[in-house]
Amino acid sequence: MAGTPTVDQFLTEISAILRTKNASKLREYLIIEPPYNELYHKIIGETRQAYPRGNEDALEAKCSNALPEARDGEDGSSWTMFVRLMVAYFGFLRDVNIDNLLDTYNLLGELVQKCTSALGHPTLGVLVLPTLIGYSQMLSRLAIGLDKQPELIAHVPRKADEAEAGETLPERAANIIRSAFTICMNDRGVGMANGKPEGKKAGIYKLCNVCLKVLFQCRKTRNAEQIFNIIYQHSPPLHVYPASERVTFLYYLGRYLWSNNHFFRAQMALQAAYSQCRKTDLKQRRLIVIYLIASNYVLGRFPSTVLLQKPEARGLADIFLPVCQATAKGDLATFRQLLGSNGPHARWLEHFRMRLQLLNRGEVLVWRSLVRKTFLLNGVQGDVEARKAPTLGLADVLALARYLDRQTHPREGSYADPEFEGIDLRGSAGGEPLLPDMLEVESVMGSLIEQGLLGGFISHRQLRFAIQGAKKSGVMGAGFPNVWKTIGDTHRSDEVPGWKKGAQGLQHA
């Protein structure tokens, strides 16, 4: 068998690292990302010559002899999984071809799994945690890259169970990394020291964030629910972790809540992420502020001029301000044009997966403004002292809504099921578009009352809306309460599932 002096020396140094239990130095040695220096090129050459593929048993015997700290372990528990990790590491260096991303992904996935197995040792496993985090980050980048280039994986055969589940390469990567995350979460060690996470617990949010990055980049956000549930039930409080980990986690939590229409909770998580994100991290702040503005908008809170002038918000005024202005005016026509499928920023909004939510949730606010505008134009102010309530005829609301609706033809914001493509969805008489009718006005206003966004009741017999509580809060305050305050009063005490606050609650960086 050919000599392997460089491999032998490398294993001797790894043995010394294990004796001193230097986890960060171990990560510096077990590099996998090129370019490699001369030492690693020698290791690759020696491994290929002395231990070609198929000779893993001989390579394992060599590693076991050279690493007594792993072979014998600690507290009577051997650490053979670290020996197998080293075999997988040398195998990765020997076999990897960086020009073949799919093969690299598969090799790295196996290496991460071996590293995860080594992590499972009750006392020594923590030594591979920094290495595992680095490998997981690289695996996530590969998975995302392959997902964006489907032609590279179109020929990949799938196992029957994978085909049924429809598991993609990013999902597989996330599942591999999630196994390591679970080990960290279930660690029974000290966990906390001097108010900071220690041992495997220190890796919880790092690995969690890598998983979430893969799932969100590849639009598999439903798979994130289990991660958030585990965090909420078993994790140490978020505030004891570094700011970078807190910000990243809260950003993904906010996006997850947004995608599930929990807008107030999303706003809470995103606001916390934005407040804690360093001002120099413009890319991260921009991603956060995009979803923060959107979440605030559907809650009736429009972005301030100060916010829109910040570097991270550059260009966002052109997208969001016209929508806010149309909403405040009750301008259904302009609103639907702006957020329709052919709107000026439709592709941008769809990239961030928010156009339909802004359209559907925002239209509620536009209708509220339309009712308010109609009341100011033609409402009956009533007489508080004479106990005559302010009222508004629903026919007036309908007339204004019909006028504005005619301004968009066809209705850009309307959705048509693909199965009905080609069918004329207009009214049969004269080919006119389907305009709002009294039933729709009653339904919309009833919904606004139910949500607390209009204060009063509808007389369906008289087709009038009557405002209640004008004596106490004034006509406009009682009839058209502040949207942000109304929603906030309903949800402010809510916990945010997934956000483990602990006794100290939110801590700013």
VOPA-207866 format. One record per residue (C-alpha): residue in three letters; x, z, y. Coordinates in steps of 0.5 Angstrom, whole numbers. Example, Ala and Ser with C-alpha at 12.3 -4.5 7.8 and 13.67 -1.06 7.14 Angstrom:
# residues 2
(site ALA, (25, 16, -9))
(site SER, (27, 14, -2))
//
This chain:
# residues 509
(site MET, (0, 0, 0))
(site ALA, (3, -2, 7))
(site GLY, (5, 4, 11))
(site THR, (1, 7, 17))
(site PRO, (5, 11, 21))
(site THR, (1, 10, 28))
(site VAL, (-6, 12, 24))
(site ASP, (-2, 18, 21))
(site GLN, (0, 20, 28))
(site PHE, (-7, 19, 31))
(site LEU, (-10, 24, 25))
(site THR, (-4, 29, 26))
(site GLU, (-6, 29, 34))
(site ILE, (-14, 29, 32))
(site SER, (-12, 35, 27))
(site ALA, (-9, 39, 33))
(site ILE, (-15, 37, 37))
(site LEU, (-19, 41, 32))
(site ARG, (-15, 47, 32))
(site THR, (-16, 48, 39))
(site LYS, (-23, 46, 39))
(site ASN, (-22, 41, 45))
(site ALA, (-28, 37, 45))
(site SER, (-27, 33, 52))
(site LYS, (-20, 31, 49))
(site LEU, (-23, 29, 43))
(site ARG, (-27, 24, 46))
(site GLU, (-21, 21, 50))
(site TYR, (-18, 20, 43))
(site LEU, (-24, 17, 40))
(site ILE, (-25, 11, 45))
(site ILE, (-29, 5, 42))
(site GLU, (-30, 1, 48))
(site PRO, (-25, -5, 50))
(site PRO, (-20, -6, 53))
(site TYR, (-15, -2, 48))
(site ASN, (-8, 0, 49))
(site GLU, (-2, -2, 45))
(site LEU, (-3, 5, 41))
(site TYR, (-10, 2, 39))
(site HIS, (-8, -5, 37))
(site LYS, (-3, -2, 32))
(site ILE, (-9, 3, 29))
(site ILE, (-13, -4, 28))
(site GLY, (-7, -8, 25))
(site GLU, (-5, -2, 20))
(site THR, (-12, -1, 18))
(site ARG, (-14, -8, 17))
(site GLN, (-8, -9, 13))
(site ALA, (-8, -2, 9))
(site TYR, (-15, -1, 9))
(site PRO, (-19, -7, 9))
(site ARG, (-27, -7, 8))
(site GLY, (-29, -4, 2))
(site ASN, (-23, 1, 1))
(site GLU, (-27, 7, 5))
(site ASP, (-26, 11, -1))
(site ALA, (-18, 11, 0))
(site LEU, (-19, 12, 7))
(site GLU, (-23, 18, 7))
(site ALA, (-18, 21, 2))
(site LYS, (-13, 20, 7))
(site CYS, (-17, 23, 13))
(site SER, (-19, 29, 9))
(site ASN, (-12, 30, 7))
(site ALA, (-10, 30, 14))
(site LEU, (-15, 34, 17))
(site PRO, (-15, 41, 14))
(site GLU, (-19, 44, 20))
(site ALA, (-25, 39, 18))
(site ARG, (-24, 39, 10))
(site ASP, (-24, 47, 10))
(site GLY, (-29, 48, 16))
(site GLU, (-30, 54, 19))
(site ASP, (-34, 61, 16))
(site GLY, (-34, 58, 9))
(site SER, (-38, 51, 11))
(site SER, (-34, 45, 10))
(site TRP, (-34, 40, 16))
(site THR, (-34, 33, 11))
(site MET, (-38, 30, 16))
(site PHE, (-33, 30, 21))
(site VAL, (-28, 26, 16))
(site ARG, (-34, 21, 15))
(site LEU, (-34, 20, 22))
(site MET, (-27, 19, 22))
(site VAL, (-28, 14, 17))
(site ALA, (-33, 10, 21))
(site TYR, (-29, 10, 27))
(site PHE, (-23, 7, 24))
(site GLY, (-28, 2, 20))
(site PHE, (-31, 0, 27))
(site LEU, (-24, -1, 30))
(site ARG, (-23, -5, 24))
(site ASP, (-29, -9, 24))
(site VAL, (-32, -10, 31))
(site ASN, (-32, -17, 34))
(site ILE, (-34, -16, 41))
(site ASP, (-36, -23, 42))
(site ASN, (-42, -22, 37))
(site LEU, (-46, -17, 40))
(site LEU, (-51, -16, 34))
(site ASP, (-46, -14, 29))
(site THR, (-43, -9, 35))
(site TYR, (-50, -6, 35))
(site ASN, (-50, -5, 28))
(site LEU, (-43, -2, 27))
(site LEU, (-44, 2, 33))
(site GLY, (-51, 5, 31))
(site GLU, (-48, 7, 24))
(site LEU, (-42, 10, 28))
(site VAL, (-47, 14, 32))
(site GLN, (-51, 16, 26))
(site LYS, (-44, 19, 23))
(site CYS, (-43, 22, 29))
(site THR, (-50, 25, 29))
(site SER, (-49, 28, 22))
(site ALA, (-42, 31, 24))
(site LEU, (-46, 34, 30))
(site GLY, (-50, 38, 25))
(site HIS, (-45, 43, 23))
(site PRO, (-47, 50, 26))
(site THR, (-41, 52, 29))
(site LEU, (-36, 46, 29))
(site GLY, (-41, 40, 31))
(site VAL, (-41, 42, 38))
(site LEU, (-34, 39, 39))
(site VAL, (-37, 32, 38))
(site LEU, (-42, 32, 43))
(site PRO, (-38, 29, 49))
(site THR, (-36, 23, 44))
(site LEU, (-43, 23, 41))
(site ILE, (-46, 22, 48))
(site GLY, (-41, 17, 50))
(site TYR, (-43, 13, 44))
(site SER, (-50, 13, 45))
(site GLN, (-50, 11, 52))
(site MET, (-46, 5, 50))
(site LEU, (-51, 4, 44))
(site SER, (-57, 4, 49))
(site ARG, (-53, -1, 54))
(site LEU, (-52, -6, 48))
(site ALA, (-60, -5, 45))
(site ILE, (-62, -7, 52))
(site GLY, (-57, -13, 53))
(site LEU, (-60, -15, 46))
(site ASP, (-67, -14, 48))
(site LYS, (-66, -19, 54))
(site GLN, (-63, -24, 50))
(site PRO, (-68, -25, 44))
(site GLU, (-65, -31, 42))
(site LEU, (-59, -27, 39))
(site ILE, (-63, -23, 35))
(site ALA, (-69, -28, 33))
(site HIS, (-66, -29, 26))
(site VAL, (-65, -22, 24))
(site PRO, (-68, -20, 17))
(site ARG, (-73, -14, 18))
(site LYS, (-74, -9, 12))
(site ALA, (-82, -9, 10))
(site ASP, (-83, -2, 13))
(site GLU, (-80, -4, 20))
(site ALA, (-84, -11, 20))
(site GLU, (-90, -7, 19))
(site ALA, (-88, -2, 25))
(site GLY, (-86, -8, 29))
(site GLU, (-79, -4, 31))
(site THR, (-75, -7, 36))
(site LEU, (-67, -6, 36))
(site PRO, (-68, -2, 43))
(site GLU, (-73, 3, 39))
(site ARG, (-68, 3, 33))
(site ALA, (-63, 5, 38))
(site ALA, (-68, 10, 41))
(site ASN, (-69, 13, 34))
(site ILE, (-62, 14, 33))
(site ILE, (-60, 17, 39))
(site ARG, (-67, 22, 39))
(site SER, (-64, 25, 32))
(site ALA, (-58, 27, 36))
(site PHE, (-63, 30, 41))
(site THR, (-67, 34, 36))
(site ILE, (-61, 37, 33))
(site CYS, (-59, 39, 40))
(site MET, (-66, 42, 42))
(site ASN, (-66, 46, 35))
(site ASP, (-59, 49, 36))
(site ARG, (-59, 56, 34))
(site GLY, (-53, 58, 38))
(site VAL, (-52, 62, 44))
(site GLY, (-55, 56, 49))
(site MET, (-54, 60, 55))
(site ALA, (-49, 63, 59))
(site ASN, (-48, 65, 66))
(site GLY, (-55, 61, 67))
(site LYS, (-52, 55, 65))
(site PRO, (-53, 51, 58))
(site GLU, (-48, 52, 53))
(site GLY, (-46, 49, 46))
(site LYS, (-51, 44, 44))
(site LYS, (-56, 46, 49))
(site ALA, (-52, 43, 54))
(site GLY, (-53, 36, 51))
(site ILE, (-61, 36, 51))
(site TYR, (-62, 32, 58))
(site LYS, (-56, 28, 57))
(site LEU, (-59, 25, 50))
(site CYS, (-66, 25, 53))
(site ASN, (-64, 21, 59))
(site VAL, (-61, 16, 55))
(site CYS, (-67, 15, 50))
(site LEU, (-71, 14, 56))
(site LYS, (-67, 9, 59))
(site VAL, (-68, 5, 53))
(site LEU, (-75, 6, 52))
(site PHE, (-77, 4, 59))
(site GLN, (-72, -2, 60))
(site CYS, (-75, -5, 54))
(site ARG, (-82, -3, 56))
(site LYS, (-84, 2, 50))
(site THR, (-86, 8, 54))
(site ARG, (-91, 10, 49))
(site ASN, (-85, 12, 45))
(site ALA, (-83, 17, 50))
(site GLU, (-89, 22, 49))
(site GLN, (-86, 25, 44))
(site ILE, (-79, 27, 47))
(site PHE, (-83, 30, 53))
(site ASN, (-87, 34, 49))
(site ILE, (-81, 37, 45))
(site ILE, (-78, 38, 52))
(site TYR, (-84, 42, 55))
(site GLN, (-85, 46, 49))
(site HIS, (-77, 48, 47))
(site SER, (-72, 46, 52))
(site PRO, (-69, 51, 57))
(site PRO, (-71, 50, 64))
(site LEU, (-70, 44, 67))
(site HIS, (-67, 47, 73))
(site VAL, (-61, 50, 69))
(site TYR, (-58, 43, 68))
(site PRO, (-54, 39, 73))
(site ALA, (-57, 35, 79))
(site SER, (-56, 28, 76))
(site GLU, (-59, 30, 69))
(site ARG, (-65, 33, 73))
(site VAL, (-66, 27, 78))
(site THR, (-66, 22, 72))
(site PHE, (-70, 26, 68))
(site LEU, (-76, 27, 73))
(site TYR, (-75, 20, 75))
(site TYR, (-77, 18, 68))
(site LEU, (-82, 23, 67))
(site GLY, (-85, 21, 74))
(site ARG, (-85, 14, 71))
(site TYR, (-89, 16, 65))
(site LEU, (-94, 19, 68))
(site TRP, (-95, 14, 73))
(site SER, (-96, 9, 67))
(site ASN, (-101, 14, 64))
(site ASN, (-105, 14, 71))
(site HIS, (-103, 21, 72))
(site PHE, (-102, 20, 79))
(site PHE, (-101, 27, 82))
(site ARG, (-97, 29, 77))
(site ALA, (-93, 23, 78))
(site GLN, (-92, 24, 85))
(site MET, (-90, 31, 84))
(site ALA, (-84, 29, 79))
(site LEU, (-82, 23, 83))
(site GLN, (-82, 28, 90))
(site ALA, (-77, 33, 86))
(site ALA, (-73, 27, 84))
(site TYR, (-72, 24, 91))
(site SER, (-71, 31, 94))
(site GLN, (-65, 33, 89))
(site CYS, (-62, 26, 89))
(site ARG, (-56, 25, 93))
(site LYS, (-56, 21, 99))
(site THR, (-50, 17, 97))
(site ASP, (-54, 15, 91))
(site LEU, (-58, 9, 94))
(site LYS, (-59, 5, 88))
(site GLN, (-62, 11, 84))
(site ARG, (-66, 13, 91))
(site ARG, (-69, 6, 92))
(site LEU, (-72, 6, 85))
(site ILE, (-75, 13, 86))
(site VAL, (-78, 12, 92))
(site ILE, (-81, 5, 90))
(site TYR, (-85, 9, 85))
(site LEU, (-86, 15, 90))
(site ILE, (-89, 11, 95))
(site ALA, (-94, 8, 90))
(site SER, (-96, 14, 87))
(site ASN, (-97, 17, 94))
(site TYR, (-101, 11, 96))
(site VAL, (-106, 12, 91))
(site LEU, (-107, 19, 93))
(site GLY, (-109, 17, 100))
(site ARG, (-102, 19, 103))
(site PHE, (-98, 13, 106))
(site PRO, (-91, 12, 108))
(site SER, (-88, 14, 114))
(site THR, (-84, 10, 119))
(site VAL, (-78, 15, 118))
(site LEU, (-78, 14, 110))
(site LEU, (-79, 6, 111))
(site GLN, (-73, 6, 116))
(site LYS, (-68, 10, 111))
(site PRO, (-63, 5, 107))
(site GLU, (-66, 6, 100))
(site ALA, (-73, 4, 103))
(site ARG, (-70, -3, 106))
(site GLY, (-75, -8, 105))
(site LEU, (-81, -4, 103))
(site ALA, (-85, -4, 109))
(site ASP, (-86, -11, 108))
(site ILE, (-89, -10, 101))
(site PHE, (-93, -3, 102))
(site LEU, (-95, -3, 110))
(site PRO, (-100, -9, 110))
(site VAL, (-103, -6, 104))
(site CYS, (-104, 1, 107))
(site GLN, (-106, -3, 114))
(site ALA, (-112, -7, 110))
(site THR, (-114, 0, 106))
(site ALA, (-114, 4, 113))
(site LYS, (-119, -2, 116))
(site GLY, (-123, -3, 110))
(site ASP, (-121, -10, 109))
(site LEU, (-123, -12, 102))
(site ALA, (-121, -19, 103))
(site THR, (-114, -18, 106))
(site PHE, (-113, -12, 101))
(site ARG, (-115, -17, 95))
(site GLN, (-110, -23, 97))
(site LEU, (-104, -18, 98))
(site LEU, (-105, -15, 91))
(site GLY, (-108, -21, 88))
(site SER, (-104, -25, 82))
(site ASN, (-102, -30, 87))
(site GLY, (-101, -25, 93))
(site PRO, (-94, -25, 97))
(site HIS, (-91, -20, 93))
(site ALA, (-94, -21, 86))
(site ARG, (-88, -22, 82))
(site TRP, (-84, -16, 85))
(site LEU, (-90, -11, 84))
(site GLU, (-91, -14, 77))
(site HIS, (-84, -13, 75))
(site PHE, (-85, -5, 77))
(site ARG, (-91, -5, 73))
(site MET, (-95, -3, 79))
(site ARG, (-100, -9, 82))
(site LEU, (-106, -7, 78))
(site GLN, (-106, 0, 79))
(site LEU, (-105, -1, 86))
(site LEU, (-110, -6, 86))
(site ASN, (-115, -2, 82))
(site ARG, (-114, 5, 85))
(site GLY, (-113, 2, 92))
(site GLU, (-120, -1, 92))
(site VAL, (-123, 6, 92))
(site LEU, (-119, 8, 98))
(site VAL, (-121, 1, 101))
(site TRP, (-129, 2, 100))
(site ARG, (-128, 9, 103))
(site SER, (-125, 6, 109))
(site LEU, (-131, 1, 109))
(site VAL, (-136, 6, 109))
(site ARG, (-133, 10, 114))
(site LYS, (-132, 4, 119))
(site THR, (-139, 2, 117))
(site PHE, (-142, 9, 119))
(site LEU, (-137, 9, 126))
(site LEU, (-141, 2, 128))
(site ASN, (-148, 3, 126))
(site GLY, (-149, 10, 123))
(site VAL, (-154, 15, 125))
(site GLN, (-150, 21, 128))
(site GLY, (-156, 26, 127))
(site ASP, (-157, 33, 130))
(site VAL, (-154, 39, 127))
(site GLU, (-158, 44, 131))
(site ALA, (-164, 40, 129))
(site ARG, (-162, 40, 122))
(site LYS, (-162, 33, 122))
(site ALA, (-156, 30, 118))
(site PRO, (-152, 24, 120))
(site THR, (-154, 18, 115))
(site LEU, (-152, 11, 114))
(site GLY, (-156, 6, 111))
(site LEU, (-153, 3, 105))
(site ALA, (-156, -4, 107))
(site ASP, (-151, -4, 113))
(site VAL, (-145, -2, 108))
(site LEU, (-147, -8, 103))
(site ALA, (-148, -13, 109))
(site LEU, (-141, -12, 111))
(site ALA, (-138, -12, 104))
(site ARG, (-141, -19, 103))
(site TYR, (-138, -21, 110))
(site LEU, (-131, -19, 108))
(site ASP, (-132, -21, 101))
(site ARG, (-133, -28, 103))
(site GLN, (-127, -29, 106))
(site THR, (-123, -29, 99))
(site HIS, (-126, -35, 95))
(site PRO, (-124, -35, 89))
(site ARG, (-123, -27, 89))
(site GLU, (-116, -27, 88))
(site GLY, (-116, -20, 85))
(site SER, (-121, -21, 79))
(site TYR, (-119, -21, 72))
(site ALA, (-121, -26, 67))
(site ASP, (-121, -25, 60))
(site PRO, (-116, -31, 57))
(site GLU, (-122, -32, 52))
(site PHE, (-127, -34, 58))
(site GLU, (-122, -39, 61))
(site GLY, (-125, -45, 64))
(site ILE, (-132, -42, 64))
(site ASP, (-135, -42, 71))
(site LEU, (-136, -35, 73))
(site ARG, (-139, -36, 80))
(site GLY, (-147, -35, 81))
(site SER, (-151, -41, 78))
(site ALA, (-155, -42, 85))
(site GLY, (-151, -46, 90))
(site GLY, (-144, -45, 86))
(site GLU, (-143, -39, 91))
(site PRO, (-138, -33, 88))
(site LEU, (-141, -27, 86))
(site LEU, (-142, -22, 92))
(site PRO, (-143, -15, 92))
(site ASP, (-150, -13, 91))
(site MET, (-154, -6, 92))
(site LEU, (-153, -4, 85))
(site GLU, (-145, -4, 86))
(site VAL, (-145, -1, 93))
(site GLU, (-149, 5, 90))
(site SER, (-145, 5, 84))
(site VAL, (-138, 5, 89))
(site MET, (-141, 10, 94))
(site GLY, (-144, 15, 88))
(site SER, (-137, 15, 85))
(site LEU, (-133, 17, 92))
(site ILE, (-138, 22, 92))
(site GLU, (-137, 25, 85))
(site GLN, (-129, 24, 87))
(site GLY, (-130, 28, 93))
(site LEU, (-128, 23, 98))
(site LEU, (-135, 22, 101))
(site GLY, (-138, 29, 103))
(site GLY, (-146, 28, 102))
(site PHE, (-151, 25, 97))
(site ILE, (-155, 18, 97))
(site SER, (-162, 18, 97))
(site HIS, (-164, 12, 92))
(site ARG, (-171, 12, 95))
(site GLN, (-169, 11, 102))
(site LEU, (-162, 7, 100))
(site ARG, (-159, 12, 105))
(site PHE, (-152, 16, 105))
(site ALA, (-153, 23, 108))
(site ILE, (-147, 27, 110))
(site GLN, (-147, 35, 108))
(site GLY, (-143, 40, 112))
(site ALA, (-143, 37, 119))
(site LYS, (-144, 44, 122))
(site LYS, (-138, 47, 119))
(site SER, (-133, 41, 119))
(site GLY, (-136, 36, 124))
(site VAL, (-139, 30, 122))
(site MET, (-133, 26, 120))
(site GLY, (-129, 32, 117))
(site ALA, (-135, 33, 113))
(site GLY, (-137, 26, 111))
(site PHE, (-130, 23, 110))
(site PRO, (-125, 29, 108))
(site ASN, (-118, 28, 108))
(site VAL, (-116, 24, 101))
(site TRP, (-109, 27, 100))
(site LYS, (-112, 34, 101))
(site THR, (-118, 33, 97))
(site ILE, (-114, 30, 91))
(site GLY, (-109, 36, 92))
(site ASP, (-114, 41, 92))
(site THR, (-116, 39, 85))
(site HIS, (-109, 38, 82))
(site ARG, (-104, 42, 86))
(site SER, (-104, 48, 81))
(site ASP, (-103, 44, 75))
(site GLU, (-97, 44, 71))
(site VAL, (-93, 38, 70))
(site PRO, (-93, 36, 62))
(site GLY, (-86, 35, 60))
(site TRP, (-83, 39, 66))
(site LYS, (-80, 45, 64))
(site LYS, (-80, 49, 70))
(site GLY, (-78, 56, 67))
(site ALA, (-79, 63, 71))
(site GLN, (-75, 60, 77))
(site GLY, (-79, 54, 78))
(site LEU, (-76, 48, 82))
(site GLN, (-68, 49, 84))
(site HIS, (-66, 44, 89))
(site ALA, (-59, 41, 89))
//
